[in-house]
Amino acid sequence: MLNNKIKIAFIDRNIVINKNSKPHEYITKLNDFKFNKGIFELLVMLIQKRYKITIITNKRGIARGILTGKNFKLYMPLC
C-alpha cells in the first residue's frame, strides 16, 4: 500500500501570521500589517516537514465595507 498522504497546515492569517488589531479595528493598509515574531521560523519548519501551507482568513471588514477587496489583495501576497 502506498503512503500518499498529504500533510496540510491551515494557518489563520489573523493572530497567527500578523499581529491582531484591536477589537473593531481592521488592518486596511499595508503599513498596518505587522508579522508576529517566529512566524517565518514556523513556516520554514512546516515546509521542511513537507507540509502544504494554506492560509485562511475571515475578512469581516470586506463584508462591512471597511476594507475593499482590492486593498486586501495588495497585502495578501505578503503571506
C-alpha positions in Angstrom: 0.0 0.0 0.0 1.4 3.4 -1.0 1.5 6.2 1.5 0.2 9.1 -0.5 -0.9 11.2 2.5 -0.6 14.9 2.1 0.1 16.9 5.2 -1.6 20.3 5.2 -1.3 23.1 7.8 -4.2 25.6 7.9 -2.9 28.8 9.3 -5.1 31.7 10.2 -3.7 35.0 8.9 -5.1 37.0 11.8 -3.3 36.5 15.1 -1.1 33.6 13.8 0.7 35.4 10.9 0.1 39.0 11.7 -0.5 40.8 15.0 -4.2 41.2 15.6 -5.6 44.6 15.6 -7.7 46.0 18.5 -11.3 44.9 18.7 -13.5 46.5 16.0 -10.3 47.8 14.2 -9.2 46.5 10.9 -6.0 46.3 9.0 -6.8 48.3 5.9 -3.3 49.4 4.7 -0.1 47.5 4.0 1.8 49.7 6.6 -0.6 48.4 9.3 0.3 44.8 8.7 2.8 43.5 11.3 4.2 40.0 11.3 4.2 38.0 14.5 7.6 37.0 16.0 8.5 33.5 15.0 6.1 33.1 12.1 8.8 32.7 9.5 10.6 30.1 11.5 7.3 28.2 11.9 6.6 28.3 8.2 10.1 27.1 7.4 9.7 24.2 9.8 6.4 23.2 8.3 7.9 23.3 4.8 10.9 21.2 5.9 8.5 18.6 7.3 6.8 18.6 3.9 3.5 20.3 4.9 1.5 22.1 2.3 0.6 25.5 3.8 -2.9 27.0 3.4 -3.6 30.5 4.8 -7.1 31.1 5.9 -8.8 34.3 6.9 -12.3 35.6 7.7 -12.4 39.1 6.3 -15.4 40.6 8.1 -14.0 44.1 7.2 -14.7 43.4 3.5 -18.3 42.4 4.2 -18.8 45.5 6.3 -17.3 47.8 3.6 -14.4 48.8 5.8 -11.8 47.1 3.6 -12.1 46.7 -0.2 -11.2 43.5 -2.0 -8.6 45.5 -3.9 -6.9 46.7 -0.7 -7.0 43.2 0.7 -5.3 41.7 -2.4 -2.5 44.2 -2.1 -1.2 42.8 1.2 -2.3 39.2 0.9 0.8 38.3 -1.2 2.9 39.0 1.9 1.5 35.8 3.4 
